[in-house]
């Protein structure tokens, strides 16, 4: 009888990000050779347990990896997959979030609402936060806008007292032009921003629209107003990391150095549901599209609602949003189709109907044109696998980064 491999999971369980990674590892195990797993519940930033160096491990999945721990892993000679978000180039196989893509997705969410003034609230000396900031800035500046940034330490001896940091954040927000579109580096920072706005008497989302990251659902729902948030695909990180570790334990070689997992989508809640457009016709049209697009409305329906000519409607959309009414209708439909593909097991025909398409074939063609994948490919990439019945699961080809 084969003895299950002994695997050490050095992953925090106090936050949703780490718990979802563990879920992804568990998913992988269910469809492959079982492991004997050692996991100790702890918070992010907790030092690795003492039993790590004393165990005879077949493999390790590690989130708190730093240069010293990476060196220790190499000396141990055990297969390791690094999951850290604080250090680059630790010379270990790595799987994690594409934080730049997270920032870009938050920017697109806010740009789609017609904003022209942008800000970012983050934590200094945090690699993941800097990468999210850089992605946000890149997308904002590509559209011809500038970015204002507020950062303060999150951890360590330089951390400010919470009330002083909140006061500084409040004063910085009051200095920004409005209506403002603001990305917070994570949901905790998003809560800080909402608290600062509340203290300053600034209405959210009317004057400041806010998007966080991680989709920590309990925290997002507790915020006032409820916080919109980018949802990373952390379960996929866990699944891919387990898959890579399995390969390393079998072949003792690393075919890839770095796997970046893109985010899933923005979970839109009240904190970002505003339209920063002064033109009354465009505002009315956008509200109508948000309410009616999933019922299959056309540009003619929008035109009839706002009572202007088709030419005038098209011109105003181009002037204020740099896109057409038809593109906006499609964007609402496509966002909903992505949510349903991931969150349900509905058939493609049913999803098409729920998204306002008479024919699922047309939805598939549009989906492929916009996202570069068919709906089926997108669902397979982001949904929980049903198991590998026909052949062993193989690593997808990734480029060395």
C-alpha positions as CSV (number, residue, x, y, z in Angstrom):
1,X,0.0,0.0,0.0
2,X,1.3,3.5,-0.9
3,X,1.9,5.9,1.9
4,X,0.3,9.3,1.3
5,X,2.8,12.1,0.9
6,X,3.3,14.3,4.0
7,X,2.5,17.9,3.0
8,X,3.0,21.0,5.2
9,X,0.6,23.8,4.5
10,X,2.0,27.1,5.9
11,X,-1.1,29.2,5.0
12,X,-3.0,31.6,7.1
13,X,-6.6,30.7,7.9
14,X,-7.7,34.0,9.5
15,X,-8.5,35.8,6.3
16,X,-10.7,34.8,3.4
17,X,-7.8,34.9,0.9
18,X,-5.8,32.2,2.7
19,X,-8.9,30.1,3.4
20,X,-9.9,30.1,-0.3
21,X,-6.3,29.0,-1.2
22,X,-6.8,26.0,1.2
23,X,-10.1,25.3,-0.4
24,X,-8.4,25.1,-3.8
25,X,-5.8,22.7,-2.4
26,X,-8.6,20.6,-1.0
27,X,-10.3,20.5,-4.4
28,X,-7.1,19.3,-6.1
29,X,-6.8,16.5,-3.5
30,X,-10.3,15.2,-4.0
31,X,-9.5,14.3,-7.6
32,X,-5.9,13.0,-7.1
33,X,-3.8,10.9,-4.8
34,X,-4.7,11.9,-1.2
35,X,-2.1,13.7,0.9
36,X,-1.4,13.6,4.7
37,X,-1.8,17.3,5.4
38,X,-0.4,19.3,8.3
39,X,-2.1,22.6,8.8
40,X,-2.0,24.9,11.8
41,X,-4.6,27.7,12.1
42,X,-2.9,31.1,12.4
43,X,-2.9,34.7,11.2
44,X,-1.2,36.3,8.2
45,X,2.4,37.2,9.2
46,X,2.7,34.5,11.9
47,X,6.1,32.9,11.8
48,X,6.2,29.3,10.5
49,X,5.6,26.7,13.1
50,X,8.6,25.0,14.8
51,X,7.5,21.6,13.6
52,X,8.2,22.7,10.0
53,X,12.0,22.3,10.3
54,X,11.7,19.0,12.2
55,X,9.3,17.2,9.9
56,X,10.3,14.8,7.1
57,X,8.2,16.4,4.4
58,X,7.5,15.3,0.9
59,X,6.3,18.8,-0.1
60,X,5.5,22.2,1.3
61,X,3.1,25.0,0.3
62,X,4.2,28.2,2.0
63,X,2.6,31.7,2.2
64,X,4.9,33.5,4.6
65,X,8.0,32.7,2.6
66,X,10.8,35.3,2.9
67,X,14.4,35.2,1.9
68,X,15.5,33.4,5.1
69,X,12.8,30.8,4.8
70,X,13.4,30.3,1.1
71,X,17.1,29.6,1.9
72,X,16.0,27.1,4.6
73,X,13.7,25.4,2.1
74,X,16.5,25.0,-0.4
75,X,18.8,23.5,2.3
76,X,16.0,21.0,3.2
77,X,16.0,19.8,-0.4
78,X,12.2,19.4,-0.3
79,X,9.8,20.3,-3.1
80,X,8.3,23.7,-2.3
81,X,5.7,26.0,-4.0
82,X,5.9,29.6,-2.8
83,X,2.6,31.5,-2.4
84,X,4.0,34.7,-0.8
85,X,2.9,38.2,-2.0
86,X,5.7,40.2,-0.3
87,X,9.0,39.2,-2.0
88,X,10.1,38.8,-5.6
89,X,12.7,36.4,-6.9
90,X,13.0,34.0,-4.0
91,X,14.2,31.3,-6.5
92,X,11.3,29.0,-5.8
93,X,8.4,27.9,-8.0
94,X,5.6,30.5,-7.3
95,X,1.9,30.7,-7.7
96,X,-0.2,33.8,-6.8
97,X,-2.5,36.6,-7.9
98,X,-1.8,38.8,-10.8
99,X,-2.0,41.9,-8.7
100,X,-1.4,44.2,-11.7
101,X,-4.5,42.7,-13.4
102,X,-6.4,43.3,-10.2
103,X,-5.6,47.0,-10.3
104,X,-6.5,47.2,-14.0
105,X,-9.9,45.5,-13.4
106,X,-10.7,48.0,-10.6
107,X,-9.8,50.8,-12.9
108,X,-12.0,49.6,-15.7
109,X,-14.9,49.2,-13.3
110,X,-14.6,52.8,-12.3
111,X,-13.8,54.1,-15.8
112,X,-17.0,52.5,-17.1
113,X,-18.9,54.7,-14.8
114,X,-17.6,57.9,-16.5
115,X,-15.2,59.1,-13.8
116,X,-12.4,61.5,-14.6
117,X,-10.8,62.0,-11.2
118,X,-9.0,59.0,-9.7
119,X,-7.3,58.1,-6.4
120,X,-5.7,55.1,-4.8
121,X,-5.4,54.4,-1.0
122,X,-2.9,51.7,-0.1
123,X,-0.3,50.5,2.3
124,X,3.3,51.3,1.9
125,X,6.1,48.8,1.7
126,X,3.8,46.0,0.6
127,X,4.7,44.4,-2.7
128,X,1.1,43.2,-3.5
129,X,-0.3,46.7,-2.8
130,X,2.3,48.4,-4.9
131,X,1.5,46.0,-7.8
132,X,-2.2,46.7,-7.5
133,X,-1.5,50.4,-7.4
134,X,0.7,50.2,-10.5
135,X,-1.9,48.2,-12.5
136,X,-4.6,50.8,-11.5
137,X,-2.3,53.7,-12.5
138,X,-1.4,52.1,-15.8
139,X,-5.0,51.7,-16.9
140,X,-6.0,55.1,-15.6
141,X,-3.1,56.9,-17.4
142,X,-3.7,54.9,-20.6
143,X,-7.1,56.7,-20.7
144,X,-5.4,60.1,-20.3
145,X,-6.2,60.6,-16.6
146,X,-3.9,61.1,-13.6
147,X,-3.8,59.4,-10.2
148,X,-3.5,60.7,-6.6
149,X,-2.0,58.3,-4.1
150,X,-2.3,57.9,-0.3
151,X,-0.2,55.3,1.4
152,X,0.8,54.6,5.0
153,X,2.4,51.6,6.8
154,X,0.2,48.6,7.6
155,X,2.7,46.6,9.7
156,X,5.9,47.2,11.6
157,X,7.3,49.9,13.8
158,X,6.3,52.8,11.5
159,X,2.5,52.0,11.8
160,X,0.6,55.1,12.8
161,X,-2.0,55.1,15.6
162,X,-5.2,54.1,13.8
163,X,-7.1,57.4,14.6
164,X,-4.2,59.5,13.3
165,X,-4.0,57.5,10.1
166,X,-7.7,57.9,9.7
167,X,-7.5,61.7,10.2
168,X,-4.7,61.9,7.6
169,X,-6.7,59.8,5.2
170,X,-9.8,62.0,5.7
171,X,-7.8,65.2,5.1
172,X,-6.3,63.7,1.9
173,X,-9.7,62.7,0.6
174,X,-11.2,66.2,1.2
175,X,-8.4,67.6,-0.9
176,X,-9.3,65.6,-4.0
177,X,-11.6,66.8,-6.8
178,X,-15.1,65.3,-6.9
179,X,-16.8,63.2,-8.0
180,X,-13.8,60.9,-7.2
181,X,-13.2,57.3,-8.1
182,X,-11.0,55.6,-5.5
183,X,-9.5,52.1,-5.4
184,X,-8.5,50.7,-2.0
185,X,-5.7,48.2,-2.0
186,X,-7.9,45.7,-0.1
187,X,-11.2,45.6,1.7
188,X,-9.6,46.6,5.0
189,X,-8.3,49.8,3.4
190,X,-11.7,50.2,1.8
191,X,-13.3,50.2,5.2
192,X,-10.9,52.9,6.3
193,X,-11.8,55.0,3.3
194,X,-15.5,54.7,3.9
195,X,-15.0,55.6,7.6
196,X,-13.0,58.6,6.5
197,X,-15.7,59.7,4.1
198,X,-18.3,59.3,6.8
199,X,-16.3,61.4,9.2
200,X,-15.9,64.1,6.6
201,X,-19.6,64.1,5.6
202,X,-18.7,63.0,2.0
203,X,-21.4,61.0,0.3
204,X,-20.5,57.6,-1.1
205,X,-20.9,56.8,-3.9
206,X,-22.3,60.2,-5.1
207,X,-19.1,62.1,-4.3
208,X,-16.6,59.3,-3.8
209,X,-17.0,55.9,-5.5
210,X,-14.9,53.2,-3.8
211,X,-13.7,49.7,-4.8
212,X,-11.7,47.3,-2.6
213,X,-10.1,44.0,-3.2
214,X,-10.5,40.4,-1.9
215,X,-14.3,40.3,-1.6
216,X,-14.2,39.6,2.1
217,X,-18.0,39.2,2.0
218,X,-18.7,39.7,5.7
219,X,-16.6,42.8,5.8
220,X,-18.0,44.2,2.5
221,X,-21.5,43.7,3.7
222,X,-20.8,45.3,7.0
223,X,-19.5,48.5,5.4
224,X,-21.8,51.5,5.0
225,X,-22.5,51.6,2.2
226,X,-21.7,48.1,1.2
227,X,-18.3,47.8,-0.4
228,X,-17.7,46.8,-4.0
229,X,-14.6,44.6,-4.3
230,X,-12.4,42.8,-6.9
231,X,-12.5,39.1,-6.3
232,X,-9.2,37.4,-6.8
233,X,-9.3,33.7,-7.9
234,X,-7.6,32.5,-4.8
235,X,-9.2,29.0,-5.0
236,X,-7.5,28.6,-8.4
237,X,-4.2,29.7,-6.8
238,X,-4.6,26.8,-4.3
239,X,-5.5,24.3,-7.0
240,X,-2.7,25.3,-9.3
241,X,-0.2,25.3,-6.4
242,X,-1.2,21.8,-5.4
243,X,-1.0,20.7,-9.0
244,X,2.5,22.1,-9.4
245,X,3.7,20.6,-6.1
246,X,2.4,17.2,-7.2
247,X,4.4,17.6,-10.4
248,X,7.5,18.6,-8.4
249,X,7.2,15.6,-6.1
250,X,6.8,13.2,-9.0
251,X,9.4,14.6,-11.4
252,X,11.7,16.7,-9.0
253,X,11.9,19.4,-11.6
254,X,10.1,22.8,-12.1
255,X,8.7,23.3,-15.6
256,X,7.6,26.8,-14.7
257,X,8.9,29.5,-12.4
258,X,5.9,31.8,-11.9
259,X,2.2,31.3,-12.4
260,X,0.0,34.4,-12.2
261,X,-3.7,33.9,-11.7
262,X,-6.0,36.7,-13.0
263,X,-8.9,38.0,-10.9
264,X,-12.4,36.7,-11.5
265,X,-14.5,39.9,-11.6
266,X,-15.6,43.0,-9.6
267,X,-18.5,42.2,-7.2
268,X,-20.4,45.4,-7.5
269,X,-22.1,46.8,-4.5
270,X,-23.5,50.2,-3.4
271,X,-20.1,51.9,-2.8
272,X,-19.3,52.2,-6.5
273,X,-22.8,52.3,-8.0
274,X,-22.6,55.9,-9.2
275,X,-22.4,57.6,-12.6
276,X,-19.9,60.5,-12.8
277,X,-21.6,62.0,-15.9
278,X,-23.0,65.5,-15.9
279,X,-25.0,65.2,-19.1
280,X,-28.6,64.5,-18.2
281,X,-29.3,62.5,-21.4
282,X,-26.4,60.2,-20.8
283,X,-27.3,59.7,-17.2
284,X,-30.9,58.8,-18.1
285,X,-29.6,56.4,-20.8
286,X,-27.1,54.7,-18.6
287,X,-29.7,54.1,-15.8
288,X,-32.1,52.7,-18.4
289,X,-29.5,50.4,-19.8
290,X,-28.5,49.1,-16.3
291,X,-32.2,48.4,-15.6
292,X,-33.2,47.0,-18.9
293,X,-30.1,45.5,-20.7
294,X,-30.7,42.0,-19.2
295,X,-34.2,42.1,-20.6
296,X,-32.9,42.5,-24.1
297,X,-33.2,46.2,-24.7
298,X,-31.9,47.8,-27.9
299,X,-30.4,51.2,-28.7
300,X,-33.8,52.1,-30.2
301,X,-35.4,51.4,-26.8
302,X,-32.8,53.7,-25.1
303,X,-33.4,56.4,-27.7
304,X,-37.1,56.3,-27.2
305,X,-36.7,56.5,-23.4
306,X,-34.4,59.6,-23.5
307,X,-36.3,61.2,-26.4
308,X,-33.3,62.3,-28.5
309,X,-32.2,61.3,-32.0
310,X,-30.0,58.3,-32.5
311,X,-27.3,60.5,-33.8
312,X,-27.4,62.8,-30.8
313,X,-27.4,59.8,-28.4
314,X,-24.4,58.3,-30.1
315,X,-22.5,61.6,-30.1
316,X,-23.2,62.2,-26.4
317,X,-22.0,58.7,-25.4
318,X,-18.8,59.1,-27.4
319,X,-18.2,62.6,-25.9
320,X,-18.8,61.6,-22.3
321,X,-18.0,57.9,-22.1
322,X,-15.8,57.2,-25.2
323,X,-18.1,54.3,-26.3
324,X,-21.4,53.7,-28.0
325,X,-24.8,52.9,-26.4
326,X,-24.6,49.4,-28.0
327,X,-21.2,48.8,-26.4
328,X,-22.7,49.8,-23.0
329,X,-25.6,47.4,-23.4
330,X,-23.2,44.6,-24.3
331,X,-20.9,45.3,-21.4
332,X,-23.8,45.0,-18.9
333,X,-24.9,41.7,-20.6
334,X,-21.3,40.3,-20.7
335,X,-20.6,41.1,-17.0
336,X,-23.8,39.3,-16.0
337,X,-22.9,36.3,-18.2
338,X,-19.5,36.0,-16.5
339,X,-21.1,36.0,-13.1
340,X,-23.6,33.3,-14.1
341,X,-21.0,31.1,-15.8
342,X,-19.0,31.1,-12.6
343,X,-21.7,31.1,-9.9
344,X,-24.2,28.7,-11.4
345,X,-24.5,25.5,-13.3
346,X,-27.1,26.9,-15.7
347,X,-27.0,25.8,-19.3
348,X,-25.7,28.2,-21.9
349,X,-29.1,28.6,-23.3
350,X,-30.6,29.6,-19.9
351,X,-27.7,32.1,-19.2
352,X,-28.2,33.6,-22.6
353,X,-31.9,34.2,-21.9
354,X,-31.1,35.7,-18.5
355,X,-28.7,38.1,-20.1
356,X,-31.0,39.4,-22.8
357,X,-29.9,37.3,-25.7
358,X,-32.5,35.6,-27.9
359,X,-29.9,33.2,-29.4
360,X,-27.1,31.6,-27.3
361,X,-24.9,31.4,-30.4
362,X,-24.8,35.1,-30.6
363,X,-23.9,35.5,-27.0
364,X,-21.0,32.9,-27.5
365,X,-19.7,34.8,-30.5
366,X,-19.8,38.1,-28.6
367,X,-18.2,36.6,-25.5
368,X,-15.3,35.1,-27.6
369,X,-14.7,38.4,-29.3
370,X,-14.6,40.4,-26.1
371,X,-12.8,38.0,-23.7
372,X,-10.9,35.7,-26.1
373,X,-12.5,32.6,-24.7
374,X,-15.8,30.8,-25.4
375,X,-18.3,30.7,-22.5
376,X,-17.4,27.1,-21.9
377,X,-13.7,27.8,-21.8
378,X,-14.3,30.6,-19.3
379,X,-16.4,28.5,-17.1
380,X,-13.9,25.6,-17.1
381,X,-11.1,28.0,-16.2
382,X,-12.9,29.6,-13.3
383,X,-15.3,27.0,-12.0
384,X,-14.7,24.0,-9.7
385,X,-13.6,21.0,-11.7
386,X,-15.8,17.9,-11.6
387,X,-12.9,15.6,-11.6
388,X,-10.6,14.1,-14.2
389,X,-12.4,11.0,-15.5
390,X,-10.9,10.4,-18.8
391,X,-7.2,11.2,-18.4
392,X,-4.8,12.6,-15.7
393,X,-4.8,16.3,-15.3
394,X,-1.8,17.9,-17.0
395,X,-0.1,21.2,-16.3
396,X,-1.1,23.9,-18.7
397,X,1.8,25.5,-20.6
398,X,2.8,28.8,-18.9
399,X,5.6,31.1,-19.9
400,X,8.5,31.7,-17.6
401,X,8.2,35.2,-16.1
